[in-house]
Amino acid sequence: MRSTMWKRVALPAVLAGLLAALTGPAEALYPKKSDAAPHHGVRDARRQAIQGIDVSRWQGEIDWEKVADAGTRFAFIKATEGGDHLDPNFRRNWAGAKKAGIARGAYHFVWWCRPAKEQVRWFKRHIPRDPDALPPVLDVEWQNGSQCTRKVSREDALEKMRIMLAALQEHTGKKPIIYTDINFHEDILEGEFNDYPYWLRSTAAPLKHRYNREKWEFWQFTTTGRVPGITGDVDRNAFFGSEQQFAAWREGRFDIGSRKWRGSEPRVAGRKPPATAAGNRAPKAAGGTILRMTPPGKVPQRTARNDD
């Protein structure tokens, strides 16, 4: 009787405690944020210390002060698409994020059926050259389900990307970030542009299970995130590194693509900072929880690519 009662009462309590211990640090970092459809496979992304969002017209009116209050550190904001589309909420979002004190960068969505030079002319007209902005993003994926469904050759895609990446850097003075998904990366980008920062999408598994790439800089880990100030779903993202690296990248002292410092690497109290995949301690307000994570290691070859 006593043994049976322990199994019915104490064992579930123990299991619940273990589960809380495993998920607690992730929730403690950003207690105001959540996910409408959380996936266990991306739990490491939720534990990264520096997190942000990406938005477009589909998020509607955004209360950027509430977004900032939830702990959002950065926002990538859709600016342009192809050679003739400007996101109707871009300028409002751009100004709102800055006013709220959120680091923001603009992104251009590539259309493969438009010449690269047309797209360059278009995004140069609309992407601001603000000195305090994050580097711009080139969003490259296949346009499945759109009127621009033609898949160009690998050589053609890479050449268009070279033109647009160079133009974005010339226009803003900052080295662009490449955003992509699993299929496009496998078809076009494996082994390419390794000196550039990569922003990778995987909403159901660790990046090392989905990409043949040894490092990453940003991880889009859910499309069903919930953040105060935004009605409905929003994409949530994690940054790969520490507070020091994030600040130095924004100031132009650290290249997150090549992982190289411009000048000597800073030292604290005579010691090099630990090489971690993310800040290794939660904010003081969250109890200073120690986070023990490692960056994705060498990536094995995949056998399937349907589920991201």
Buried (B, 14 or more C-beta within 10 A) or exposed (E): EEEEEEEEEEEEEEEEEEEEEEBBBBBBBBEBBBBEEBBEBBBBBBBBBBBBBBBBEEBEEBBBBBBBEBBBBBBBBBBBBBBEBBBEBBBBBBEBBBEBEBBBBBBBBBBBEBEBEEBBEBBBEBBBEEEEBBBBBBBBBBBEEEEBEEBBEEEEBBEBBEBBBEBBBEBBEBBBBBBBBBBBBBBBBEEBBEEBBBBBBBBBBBBBBBBBBEBBBBBBBBBBBBBBBBEEBBBBBBBBBBBBBBBBBBEEBBBBBEBEEEEEEEEEEEEEBEEBBBBBBBBEEBEEBEBEBEBBEEBEEBEEBEEB
